[in-house]
Amino acid sequence: MRLTVIAVGKLKQGPERDLADRYKTRFDDIGRKLGFRGLDVHELGESRARDAASRMAEEAAAISALIAEGSVLVALDERGQSLDSASFAAQLGRWRDASVPGTIFVIGGADGLSPELRRKAKLCLSFGAATWPHQMVRVMLLEQIYRAATILAGHPYHRA
């Protein structure tokens, strides 16, 4: 199973980019041994439309163009479900074991994700009720993906 993160907004050089790259590299090292075919990150520019609904619609169209047929969609949304790391790992493992070709995580822009994308998602995932900048959400998501791989591998990184 290939994992993909599609994020509206670009990470500039700095500590967030460094952390994101570090967790992606760590995942790549362990993920292939677990049946994951890699982790791709696609950055999309933020829409410049005048109103929020138009911005969300434009961003949803750009995201939808990158969603491969047969993939599971996971929407990062503050109204989503909060999973502990072990449950998140177990879910990724179940999709992998069911031969799902890909899992795509989507992070919306400043206005969030369109209701249409949230409806298409197999899982809406939240990192709590607080609103987080997209840069931080990306870093937290990549860390959780790496942590999930270590849990599935029985690696001691996760000590819960």
C-alpha positions in Angstrom: 0.0 0.0 0.0 1.3 3.4 -0.9 0.6 6.3 1.5 0.1 9.9 0.2 -0.3 13.2 2.0 -1.9 15.9 0.0 -1.6 19.3 1.7 -2.9 22.7 0.7 -0.1 25.1 1.5 3.6 24.9 1.2 6.2 24.3 3.9 9.0 26.9 3.7 12.5 26.1 4.7 12.8 25.9 8.5 12.1 23.7 11.5 8.7 22.4 10.2 10.1 21.4 6.9 13.1 19.7 8.7 10.8 17.7 11.0 8.4 16.7 8.1 11.4 15.5 6.1 12.8 13.6 9.1 9.6 11.7 9.8 9.1 10.9 6.1 12.7 9.6 5.8 12.2 7.5 9.0 9.0 6.1 7.6 10.6 5.2 4.3 13.4 3.3 6.1 10.9 1.1 8.0 7.8 1.2 5.9 9.0 -0.9 3.0 9.7 -3.8 5.3 6.1 -3.7 6.4 4.5 -3.8 3.0 4.2 -0.1 2.4 5.3 1.0 -1.0 6.4 4.5 0.1 5.1 7.8 1.3 4.5 10.7 -1.1 3.8 14.3 -0.1 2.1 16.6 -2.6 1.9 20.3 -1.8 -0.8 22.4 -3.4 -1.0 26.1 -3.6 -3.7 27.9 -1.7 -6.7 29.2 -3.7 -6.8 32.9 -4.2 -10.6 33.0 -4.7 -12.4 35.8 -2.9 -14.8 33.8 -0.7 -14.3 30.7 1.5 -16.7 28.5 -0.4 -15.0 29.2 -3.7 -11.6 28.6 -2.1 -12.6 25.3 -0.7 -14.2 24.2 -4.0 -11.0 25.1 -6.0 -8.8 23.4 -3.4 -11.1 20.3 -3.4 -10.8 20.1 -7.2 -7.0 20.2 -7.1 -7.0 17.5 -4.3 -9.5 15.3 -6.2 -7.3 15.3 -9.3 -4.6 13.6 -7.2 -6.8 10.9 -5.6 -6.0 7.5 -7.3 -8.8 5.1 -8.0 -9.4 2.5 -5.2 -7.6 4.5 -2.6 -8.9 5.1 0.9 -9.3 8.8 1.7 -8.5 10.2 5.2 -9.5 13.8 5.8 -7.7 15.7 8.5 -10.5 17.8 10.2 -10.9 19.3 13.6 -14.5 17.8 13.7 -13.1 14.3 13.0 -12.4 11.3 15.1 -9.6 11.4 17.6 -7.6 8.1 17.5 -4.8 7.0 19.8 -1.6 6.0 18.1 -2.2 2.2 18.5 -5.7 2.5 16.9 -4.3 4.6 14.1 -1.6 2.0 13.5 -4.1 -0.9 13.6 -6.3 0.9 11.0 -3.4 1.4 8.6 -2.5 -2.3 9.1 -6.0 -3.4 8.3 -6.1 -1.4 5.1 -2.7 -2.7 4.1 -3.7 -6.3 4.9 -6.9 -5.9 2.9 -4.7 -5.0 -0.1 -6.0 -1.4 -0.4 -3.7 0.1 -3.0 -3.3 3.4 -1.3 -4.3 5.6 1.6 -4.5 9.3 0.9 -4.4 11.8 3.8 -5.7 15.3 2.9 -5.0 18.5 4.8 -7.1 21.5 3.7 -6.2 25.1 3.6 -7.1 27.9 6.0 -10.8 27.4 5.3 -10.7 23.6 5.8 -11.8 20.9 3.5 -14.9 21.0 1.4 -18.0 19.1 2.7 -17.8 16.9 -0.4 -14.3 15.8 0.4 -15.2 15.1 4.0 -18.1 13.0 2.9 -15.9 10.9 0.6 -13.4 10.2 3.4 -13.4 6.7 4.9 -12.0 8.3 8.0 -12.1 11.9 9.3 -9.2 12.3 11.7 -8.7 15.0 14.3 -5.6 16.0 16.3 -7.9 17.6 18.9 -10.6 20.3 19.0 -8.0 23.1 18.6 -7.4 24.6 15.2 -3.8 23.9 14.1 -1.8 25.6 11.3 -1.5 23.3 8.3 2.3 23.2 8.8 1.9 21.7 12.3 -0.8 19.3 11.1 1.5 18.0 8.4 4.3 17.4 10.9 2.0 15.7 13.4 0.5 13.5 10.7 3.9 12.4 9.4 5.0 11.7 12.9 1.9 9.6 13.5 2.4 7.7 10.2 6.0 6.9 11.3 4.9 6.0 14.8 2.2 3.6 13.2 4.9 1.9 11.3 7.0 1.4 14.4 4.0 0.0 16.2 3.3 -2.4 13.4 7.0 -3.4 13.4 7.2 -3.9 17.1 9.9 -1.2 17.3 10.4 0.4 20.7 9.8 4.0 19.5 6.2 3.9 20.8 6.4 3.2 24.5 2.7 3.2 25.5 
